[in-house]
Amino acid sequence: MTLTKRDLVMRISEETGLVQQDVYVVLQKSLDYIMESLARGENVEFRNFGVFEVQERKARIGRNPNKPTDVVTIPPRKVVKFKSGKVMKDMISSPAPFARQEAAAPPSFTMTEQPHPF
């Protein structure tokens, strides 16, 4: 099964009580900002989830499979790589099925240890 943007919007809307249109706008804006950052060559990091990195593939020589004697130069190009974070790796490699935890009370913080805003 594939999880789509629509599926995310519906689940978040049901669980939070927010209107689907509002959830869609926030989700789409988030994706737009991620793509803009990647287009500028910046990495996008979500702690415990993973990191999106822009890497450049070098130019290389390729061959036409229909005409193996023809040599084709493949130009360099940028690609996005994803490296999963520790929590995701552990969750995926766990033999037990993922049990989603219900929304718990947010952790309390002292004045010296504020949560990172992002």
Sequence and secondary structure as in RCSB ss.txt:
>XXXX:A:sequence
MTLTKRDLVMRISEETGLVQQDVYVVLQKSLDYIMESLARGENVEFRNFGVFEVQERKARIGRNPNKPTDVVTIP
PRKVVKFKSGKVMKDMISSPAPFARQEAAAPPSFTMTEQPHPF
>XXXX:A:secstr
    HHHHHHHHHHHH   HHHHHHHHHHHHHHHHHHHHTT  EEETTTEEEEEEEE  EEEEETTEEEEEEEE 
 EEEEEEEE HHHHHHHH SS              TTS     
